[in-house]
Amino acid sequence: MGHIRRVRPVLPSAATGLVATVYRRMESEFGMIAPPVALHAAAPEVLAAVWLMLRETLIAGDPADRAAKEAVAAAVSLANECPYCVQVHGAALIGVGAGADAERIAAGRIDDLEPGLLRDLARWARDSSARSAIGRSPAPFGPDRMPALLGVAVTFHVINRMVNLFLGDSPLAPIPSRGRRLGQAVAVRVFGHFARIGRPPGRDGNLLPPAGPIADLEWAVGRPAVADAMNRGVAAIERAASPVVPAPVRDLVRAGLADPTLTAPGLAIEGWLAGQLAVLEPAHRPAGRLALLTAWAAYRVTDADVEHFRAAGHDDADVITLTAWASLSAAREIGRRLHQDFTSLPLPTERTLR
């Protein structure tokens, strides 16, 4: 919990209600109360939503699929410049026995992988946030695997942004440099052990109320547990955000993400932000700035951006809710584009990692 910054962590000893339930389930299945999920605990429904989406896409199901899922998680994390998640899921990928290619992914050397499904998966995941279909690699899997693998990509586009805002660069940061190699070896063993244990789909669905089908989550319908988790999770975050994120801010963020002609801010970020925020009333601009930065370049959010939002009377729960909503909005648009790619291209020849 000492990794969490910008909001006060909810310690296990102080957790009650929904937060305590999520912590127990996370520890039993993930091997620990993972900071990338626990950082959401100030907003309990948001915490449950992130856990539910992560569990059903990455953790539940056949352990034989875990290497493919971890490759997607690590490659998306590389694309989002989230070194914390790259280290965690690179270690898990090594732990499930993906060999030298796992180490190459963890080191960011995706194009050096041996030809095969793992390289194609990593390229697809790495390129997933490209604004144009020309910049995205084709999905190297068939429709039966789409809900889980596209689900992992969408979930990590959420988690990476939140980790960049609320965690440091490395889960091993508190360990003295001379102990890092041992820490990495322990992480590989622990994550690999838990990744090889099969978990039944659908167990945690009751953490959140049922939600009807959401149009842009059509890609998940082939796996009922994944579809149910995504619908419940998205509905919960939208519900939590309704009183926190002003409607003009929601409209601005969604319109920008859906606009294929709008480019990322690049180095001239202040000019880019000024142009976007000009349509908002001054009172909404701190929320708009934090939401836009989270959605487009979360690693560039500063303490001042968070404090300006707080100055309007917002607490930790509001900070988590707004940033989780913005992260999810970006991830949903990426998922919509990836699904569009999938339905417009010929189906690939099915391959396995085994």
N, C-alpha and C positions, 0 to 999 in steps of 0.2 A: 504493500500500500504506500510505502514511501516513495515509489516511482511517480505517483500521481501529483500533478501540479495544476495551479490555477483554480481548482476547486478543492474543497475539503473532502478527503476520502471518508467513506463510511466503513469503519473497522468491523470485522466479523463479530467482535464482542458487543458492538453497539447495534448490530443489524436486527431489525424486527420485521414482521409481516412478510410482504412480497420480497423484499431485499434479502431477508434471511433465507427464504425458500430458494431463491435463485442461487445464492452463495452455496447452499448445501448441494444442490444438484450440479452446479458447476464443478465443485471440488470432487464429487464422486465420479464424474465422467471425464473431466479434463486433467485431473490430478492436482489441481490447485485452484485457488480463487484468482483467476487470471486478470491482471491489471487492465488489459485492453477492454474487458467487459465490465469489470468492477468500477471503472472510472465513471460509469453512467449512474451509479447508485443514488445520487442526489435526486434523481427523477425515477422512481421505482418502475413505472410502466415502460419507460424507455429502456431501462436495464433489462427488464423481462423480454422486451421486443428484440433487443440485440442478441441476447442469449438464445432465444428461440430460433432466430434466423441462423445463427452460427451453428447451433446444435444440429438442426435438420439438414443443413447443406453440407457441412464439413464433417461432423462427428458421427451422425447416425448412418446406418446402412452397412454394407459389406466392407469389412476392413481391407479387402483386396483392392478396393477403389481408392484407398486413402492416399497412395502415392500420387495419383493423378490430381486429387483435390489439393494436396499440399503443394504440388508444383504450381497450380493455378494461384493459390493464396500467396506464395512467395513471389511469383512473377508480377501479379497485380501490385504487390507491395513495393517491388522495385520500381514499377512505373510511377507510383505515387510518391516516390522518394520517402518511404517510411522504413528507415533502417531497423527500428525496433521489431516490426513484424517480419522483415526479411530474416533477421537472426532467429526468431522463434520458429518460423515455418520452414526456414532452411534447415534448422536442426531437426525438426520433425521429419522432414523429407529424408534426411540422412538416416534418421532413426528407423524408418520403415524399410530401409535397405535399397534405396535408389542408387547407391554407388557413387562413382565419380561424377556422374551428371548432377546428382544432388548437390555436391560441393560446388560445381560450376554455377548452378542456379543461385545458391547462397552467396556466391561471390559476384553475382551480377553478370556472368559470362554466358548468357543464354545462347548466343549465336555459336558458341564453341561446343554445344552439346552434340552428342552423336546423333546422326539422322534417325528419326523415329518419332513415336507418339509423344514422348516426354518433351522433346524439343518443339514439336508442333503445338502442344498444349501451352508450353511456356511462352512461345511467340504470340499465340492467340491472346493469352491473358495479358502479356506485356503491352500489346497494341490495343487493348480493349477500349481505352478512353479516347482514341483518335477521333477527331470530329468528322472526318470524311471516311467513307467506306474504302477509299483507295489506300488509306493508311492502316487499315485493320487487316489482320491475317484471318483466313477462313477457319472456322471451327473444325477441328480434326476428330469429331465424334458424331454419332448418330442421335436421333431424337430421344432414344431411351435414356441417354446419359445427360441430355441437355439440362433438365431441371436441377440436378445436383451440381454440375460443373458451372453452368451459367449462374446458378445460385451462389456458389462460392465466390465467383467473380464479383457479383453485385454486393454480397455481404462484405467483402474486403474493401470495396470502394467506400463503403460506410466506415468500417473499422479503421482503415488507414488514416482517414481524415481526422477521426476523433483521437487516434493515438498521436498524430502529429501535433494536435492542439494540447493534449493533456498528459502526455508521457515524454520521457527523455528519448535519447537516440538509441539506447541499448538496455536490455534487461539485465545485462551484466555490469552496468555502470557502478553499482556499489562495491563490486569485488575488486580488490587491488589488482593491478596489472599482472603481477606475477601469478595470480590465481585464475586468470581468465581462461587459459587453456583447459584447466581442470573443470571450470564452470561450464565451458562449452561441451565437454565430454559428458558431464552429468546431464545437461539439457538434452543431448542426443539420446541418451539411454532412457530418461524419464518420458520425453515426448514420444519416442518410438514405442515404448511399452504401452502407453495409453492409446496410441493410434492404432495398435494392432488388436485392440479389444472391440468386438462388435457391439454396437448399441442399437436397440430397437427403435425404429422410427416412430414418431408421434407421441412419445411418452410425456412431453412437457407442454402439450398444446393447451392444457387447462390453466396455464399461468395467465392467459389473457382471454378476453371474451371472443367468441366466434366473430368472424367478419366475412361478408359476402365477397364474391370474386371481384378483384380489382383489375381493370382492363389491361394496364401495362404489365401485369404479372402473368399474362397468358402463357409465357414460356414455362411456367412451373406446373401446368395442369397434369402433365404425365406422371407426376409423383404426388399423390394426395397429401402425404405428410409435409412435403416441401411447400406445396401450394397453400396448405392450411397455415403453416408457420409464417410464410411470407405475407399472406393476407392479414393475419392477426397482428403481426409485427408492424406492418406499414400502417394499418388502421390505428394502432395504439399510438404510434409516433405522431401521426396526423392529428389525432384527438388531443394529445398533450400539447401540440404546437398551436392549436387554434387560439387559445387566449394569450399566447406568449409572442408569437410572430405576427406582426401587423399584416392585414390582408394586402396592402400595397407592396410590402416586402415579399410576401409569398408570390404575388403575381410577377414582380420584377425578376426574382430568381428563376422561376419556372420558365418565363418567356426567354430569358437569356440562355438557359440550358438547352431549350428546344430549338433555338435559332442556329441553323447550320452555318450562317455567315458570321456569327460572333466568334472572334478568336480569343484565346486565353490572354491574360493580361501581360505576360512577358515581363521585361525589365521595367517598362514604363507603367508600373502598376498604379501609381497615384493618379495619373491622368486617366487611365482606364476606369478606376473607381469613381473619379469625379464625374465622368460622363454618364456612368450608370446611375449614380446616386442623385443626379440633378433632378430626376423626375419625382423624388420623394420629398415630403415635408421634412424640415429640419429635425423634428422630433423623432422621425422614423429612421434617420440616417445612421445612427450608431448600430441599430439592429440590422439595417440593410448592409452596412459595411462588413459586419461580422459574418452575416449569412453569405454574402458574395465571396468573401475571402475563403470561408470554409468550403464552399462548393467548388471553387475554381483553383485555389492555391492554399490549402490549409496550412502547409508548412511555413507560410509567410505571415500568419496571424501573430500579433505581438501581445504582450501583456496589456499595453495601452488600449488595443482594440477591445479586449475583454472588459477592461475597467470602464471604458466609455459606455459600453452597453449596461454594465452594472449601475452606472451613475443615474440611470433613469428609474432606479428602484428595483432592479432585478437581482435575484439571488442565485445560488449555485444551481438549483433545479432549473431555473430559466435559462442559464448559460448552457447547461447540458441539453435541454430541450431544443433550443434554437439551433445549436450547432449540429445535433443529431438529425434534426429535420433537414437542414441544408445538406448535410452529408448524404442522407437518404435520397433527397431530391436529385442530386447529381448521380447517385448510383442507379436510381430508377431510370433515368434518361439513358445512361450507358446500357443498362439491361434491355431497354426498348430497342436501341440501335443494334445491339448484338443479335437479338431475336429477329429483327428485320433482315439482317445479313443472312441468318441461318435459313429463313424461309425463302430467300431469293436466290440461294446458291444450290447447286447439286449436292445431294447427300454424299458425305465422304465414305470411303471404305472403312468398315468398323475394324479397329485394331485394339489390342490390349497392351498393358505394360508387362504382362507376365510371359 
